[in-house]
Amino acid sequence: MNTIYDIAEAWPTLAEFAHDAGVTVGAARMWCKRNSIPGAYWLALVNGAQHRGIEGVTLMRLGRIAAASLVSRASQSTRSQQAGL
């Protein structure tokens, strides 16, 4: 599991993923698209995964995905600035 999409795919459905997080399916879909989950929802997802027997969803893993996403966005921003965009 290296992306938020991978995390969401571990649930039986996106609706169940969203339910465990306490958000709408639309919000969950946006998290997958952005590869980012607000930190306020991490614990609910870890608990939901544990309750469902889904392995590999941990605070550490969510933190690593968040950090990688931030680095990627910063890199893209730097490239855009250098290109004069």
QUIZI-V932832 format. One record per run of one state. SS is the DSSP state (helix for helix, strand for strand, loop for the rest). FROM is the first residue (numbers start at 0). TO is the last residue. Records with the same first field share a line. If there is no record, write none. Layout:
SS: FROM-TO + FROM-TO
This chain:
loop: 0-2 + 9-12 + 21-23 + 34-37 + 52-57 + 82-84
helix: 3-8 + 13-20 + 24-33 + 38-51 + 58-81
